[in-house]
């Protein structure tokens, strides 16, 4: 009788411990989700995130949500199924199509691209391989950096062949394979090669070989003229307000950045990459091999610091930026964690948000978001003038909830400059120089403001400093030469 009671007590104790462990596990999971939600709520309230987010832990979705507005004219909210343009996240899908064709024996990675594009300029095409295009080591100049591209080219429709003709005769920046230089031109060419080899459009190849197979029903090639349900509008920040982003014809980004998707569909993509549904294990290993600048085939492979120690974790990811959209996909293969952020108000610091979320998932300390000092300062100057703004700047700089960001300060300065407040813009740019004295860009901006104000002496001084710090600043060098010749 005594023995039976003892066995019963043990069973009750074990059951109690079991349920206690379940309770602790649930509590821990809820705590992580609560922390992620708090962080993202703050980023949203500080006007630093406006879009959709999804987080998976150990392959399972633990958090997905929309923030802000998908359509600001009609107050339509962002949701997990809101369709956002992806920009350069498209490149990993292009790389996947290439590797599929390689496995089918229709392409080789190490032969000249003129093998598949006989009309391409032979002087350069005979030196460039598909491997070079995939890894941004071809030396082909990036077409988005061409003079007047956004003003004169980006709004016009092109066929793939027509647009290849725009850059195919360009002088190479370096001998193929020697260096890394990010090139949308290279990935545009990959799309054109896919069409030539397959006999189908790039869009058809995406749909048939990836989207349909993975049931990514809310993903596709974006066309401006198509009525697309749940499509997010494209906006850009203007201080603490917004403007509609400039128009871009979607034939231009093509295989380098033309896709739209949702955070939910991109989770399906992430999960499929752990299987052999699309390509073999051997091809995936090649895709994730870091070549120059830690870039593989359509992916960046690096180690991200976590917490405040020197510990790091492998992350396979890629960002994207296209008129009005800013995106970041991050995969953590060691534990199958996944973070995807799609933002529809232009550039913002998605890397900072991803780092915070990653630290939370790993039960490590994380930085909470801070308000933009630049845009708070801009509001004060607009309301009370530059004297009041400069006095308030000293207080804001000491504030625990504000941060000073070089890009945002620059943006605030240019808003003042373009609205005719030249003296005020000069003061903002001077503050930026003081805060970031090792950046060539801040001196370039200050030089431009002085030039606009008619002070060529100080303009020359700052342009000189800019070019000294950043010898690649060709536009600054050209302006400096022009100023010195007067």
N, C-alpha and C positions, 0 to 999 in steps of 0.2 A: 504493500500500500504506500509506503514511504517512497519507494522507488518510482512508482507511477506519478506521484505528486511532483517529484523532482523533474521527471521527463516533461510533464505538463508545464512546469515553470520555465524550463529551458525553451520550450516551443514558444511560449508567450514572450519571453525575453528576445528570442531571435526575430519573431514577427515585429516586436516593438522596434528593434534596431533597424530592421529592413525598412519599415515605414519612415523611421527617422531619417535614414539615408536618402530615401526618395524625397522627403520634405526638404532636406538640405540641398539636394541636387536641383529641385525645382526652384528653391529660393535663390540659389546661385545663378541659375539661368535667368530668372526674372531680374535679378540685380544687374546683370550684364545688359539686358535689354533696356532696362530703365536708364542706365548710364548712357547707352548709345542714343536713346531717345532724347535725353536731356541735352547732350552735346549737339545733336542735329537741330533741336528746337532753338538752341542759342544761336547757332550759325544762321538759321533762318531769320530769327528776330533781329540779328545784326545786319541783315541784308547781304549775307555772304553765301547763302545757298538758296536756290530756288529751283527745285527739280524733284527727281525721284531717287530713292536709295534702296538697296537691298543688301542684306548681310547674311551669309551662311556660315555656320560653325559646324565643322566636321561633316560637311556636305549637306547639312539640313538648314533650311531657311529659318532664321530666328527673328529677323526684323525686315520689314519692307513698308515703305511709306512715301507719300508725296508731300512736298512742302511748297508753299507759295502758289503761283498761278501759271497754268499752262497757257491760258489766254487772258491777257490783262485787260483787253477791251471788253470782254464779256464776263470777267470774274470767274473763269472756269479753273478749278483747282488742278494741280498736278497730282497724279495718282501712280500706283505701281504699274498700271497698264498704259500710262501716257507714252506716246511714241516720240522719241527725241532723235535728232540727227546725231550720229556718232563721231563724225570727223575721222580722225586717223585710227580709231579702233577698227575701222574697215580693213586696215592693212593685214590683220591677222587672218581674216577671211580670204583675202586675196592669196596670201601665202598658203592657206589650206588647199585652195583650188589648184595651185601650182604643184604642190606635193602629191595631190591626187593624180594629176596628169603624169607626173614622174612615175608613180607606182603603176600606172597603166601603160608605161613605155612610150608615151607620146611626147615627152620632154626629157631633156638632160640638163642638169644644173651647171655643168662645166663646159658647155660649148658656146661659141659666140652667138649673140642674139640675132645676128644676120642669118643664122641657120633657119630661124623662124620668121624673120622680118627681112627678106632679101632687098627691100627698097630702103631700108634704113641706111644712113650715111656710113659707108664702110670704113672710113678712116677712124671712126670711133667705135662703131658697132662690132667690128671684128675683134676688138680688144675687151669688150664687155660681155660677161656671162650672166645668166639668170641668177646665179649665186651672188654676184655683185649687186644686182638690182634688189634682191631680197634683203641684203645686209647693209644697204646704203653705202656701199663702197665702190660704186660705179664711176664717180667723179662727174656725173651729169648734173649740171646746175639745177637747183630747185626752182621750178617755174613760178612759185608764189613770191620769189624774191626778185623777179624781173622788174625793171623800172616800169612804172605805170600799170602793173598787172591788175591791181584792184580797181583802178579808175577806168582803164581802157579795154581790159580783156575779160575779167571775171563775170561780167553780166551777159556775155554773148554765148549762144549755143554753138557747140562744135561736135562733129563726129569724132570718134577716137582717132581715126586716121588724120583728120584735119588738125587736131590738137597736137598729135605727135610731130607733125610738120612744123609746129611753132618752135619746138626746142631741139629737134634732132640734129641740127647743124651747129649747136652750141659747142664752144670750146670746152673740153673737159677741165675740171678744177684740179685734177691730179691723175696720175696713172692708176687705172682701175685696180683695186685691191690694196692699194697702199694706205689709204686713210678712210675714216668714217666722216661722211657729211650727209645729214638727213636730206632726203630728196623725194618729194612727191612725184617728180618726173619719173623716177625709177619705178615706182609702184603704178603709175599711169601706164607705163610701158608693159608691165606685167599683165595688166588687164587686157591690153591690146594683143599680147601674145596668147593669152587664154582664148580670146575670140578666134584668132587665126588658126590655132591648133585644133580647137574643138568644133569650129564651124557654127558655134552658137554665140549669142550675146553674153557679155559678162553677167548681166542681170539674170538671164536664163540659167547660167551655170551655178550662180549662187542659190537660186531657188531649187533647182533639181538635185544638186549635190550636197546641200547643207540644210537649207531652211525646211524643205518638205520632210527630209529624213529625220530631222530633230523635232519636228512639229513646232517650229518657231513661226507661228502663224501671225505674229505681230511685228515681223521683221521684213525689210525689203530694201530695194534701191529707191531712194527718194526722188520724186519728180514734182516740180513746183505746180504743174497743172493738174495733178491727180487729187481728187477729193479723198482725203485720208482721215478716217475716223480716229479721234483721240490724238491728233498730232499737236505737239506743243508749238507755240509760236516762238519766233526768234527775237530776243531782246538784247540790249546792251546797257550796261550801267552808265548813268550820267550823274555822278555823285551818289546821292541817296535816292535818286529817281531813275527812271528807265526811258529808253527810246527804242523804237523798232530797229532791228539790225538791218544792215544793208543787204540788198538782194545779191544772191550768187546763183548763177545758172548751174544746176547740178550735173551737167555734162563735164564740168571742169574738174571737180574732185574725183569723179569716176572711181577707179579701183584703189585710189589713195584715200578716199574719204566720203563716199556717196551714200552710205547706208543709214537707215533709221532702225531703231529697235526699242524695246522696253527693258527695264531691269529684270523682269520676270523671264523674258526670252533669253537674255544674256546669262541667266542662271542655268538654263537648259544647255546653252553652249558650254559653260564651265563644266557642267557635269559630264557632258559627252566627251570632253577632252581627257577624262580619266578612263575612257573605254577605247575600243578599237573600231567604233562605228564608222569613223571617217577616214582614218589612215592607220597604218601599222604602228606598233610601238617603236620600231626602228626609225620611222619617219618623224614621229613626235620627238624623239630624242634629238634628231637633227634640228628640228624646228626650235627647240629650247636650248640649243648649244650657243653660248655667248661668243660671238666673234668680236670684231673691233667695237670699242665703246660698249661692251656687254650687250650688244644687240644680236638677236637670233634671226629667225624668219618671221617678221611681223610682230615680234615680242621683244620687250626689254627684259633682261634677266639680271637681277641684282640682289643685294642683301640689304634689308631694311633694318635699321636699329630699332629695338623695342625697349621701352622703359627708359631709365636714366643710366643704365650700365652700358657696357660695350657689347652686350649680347645683340645678335641680329638673327633675322629669319629670311629665308629665300623667298623672293616674290617675283612672280612672272606677271608682267603687266604692260599697260600701254595707256597713254593719254590721247585725247583728241580735242581739237579746237577748230571750229568752223563758224562762220558768221552767226553770232547769237548763241552758240552752244559751246559747252566745256564739259569734257567727259573723262572718266578715269576708271579703268578696270584693273583689279588686283587679285591675283590668285596665289594662295599659299599652299603649295603641294604637300608639305610635310604633315599638315593636319587637315587638308581640304577645306580651309577657311576661304572665304570669298567676299570681296567688297566691290560693289559697283555703284558709282555716283554719276548721274546724268543731270546736268544743270543747263537751264535755257535762258540765262542772262549774261552770256559772255564769260570772260575769264574770271576765275576765282580760285582760291587755294584748295583744290580738292585733295592734294597730297597731304596737307596738314590734317584734314578731316579723316582721311584713310589711316594715317598714323595713330590718331586718337582712338579710332574704332579698333584697330589691330591691337593696341595696348590693352584696351578693355577686354577683348576676347582672350588675351593672355594673362589676365588678372594682374596687370602692371599699372603703375601710375601713368597718368595722361594729362596733357595740357588742355585746359578748358578754353573755349573760343574767347577772343577779345574784340572789342569794337574797333572800327577803323578810325585812327586818329586823324587821318587825312580828310576823310569825308565829314567828320565832326567839325574839324577846323574850317572846311569849306563852307559849311552851313553858317558858322559864326561870322566869317568874313562877309558873306552875302547879306547877312542881317545887320551886322554892327560895324563893318569896316575892317581894314587890315590892322590898324593899331590894336583894336580889341582882340582880333584874332591872334596876333603875335603874343599878346599878354596871356591869352588863354592857352596857347600852345605849351607854354612852360608848365602849366598845371596839368594839362592832358598827358604830357610826356611822363609825368610822375604817377599817373593814374594806374591802378592795378588792373583795370578793365579795358584799357586802351593799348593798342600796339601801333607802331609806326612802320609802314610798309613802303618800300621804295617805289614800287609800281603804282600804288594808290596815290602817293604824294605827287608823282609825275602826272597822273591823270587829273588830279585836282588843279595842279598848276596849268595844265593845258586848257582846262575848262575856263579858267580865268583869262588866259591869253586869248582864246578864241572869242571870248565875249567882250574883248576890248579892254579888259582890266590888266594892262601890261605891267604896271608897277606892282600890283598885288601878286601877279604870277611870278615876277622876279623874286619876291620875298619867299614864296613857297619853294621855288627851285633852289634858293640859297639854303633853306632849311634842309632840303633833301641832300644837297652837297655836304653839309655839315654832318648829317646822319650817315651818309654812305660815301665817304671820300674816295673809296677805291673803285667806284663804278664809273666807267666812261660815259654811260648813258646820262647820268645826272648832270655832268658838265656840258654835254651836248645840248640838253634842254635849256640849261641856264644860258648858254651861248646863243641859242635861238631867241630867247626872250630879250637879251641885251641887243641883239641885232634888230629885232622888231622895234625896240625902243630907240634905235638910232645910235646906240653906244657901241661903235665898231671896235674900239680898243678893248673893252671888256669882253665883247663877243669873241674876238680873236684869242684872247687869253684863255677863255673857257673851251673853245674848240680845240686849241692846242693841247690842253690838258686831256680832253676827251680822246683825241687820236693817240696821244702818248700812252694812255692806259689801255685803249682798245685799237690797235693798229688796223683791225678789220673794218673799222667804221669808215667805209669809203665815201658815204654821203657827207659825213662830217668833214672829211679830208677835202672833198670837193668845194664845200662851202668855205672852209678855211682858206683855201687857195684863192678863191674868188674875192674874199674879204681883203687878203693881203695884197692883191693886185690893184686895189683902189688907191 
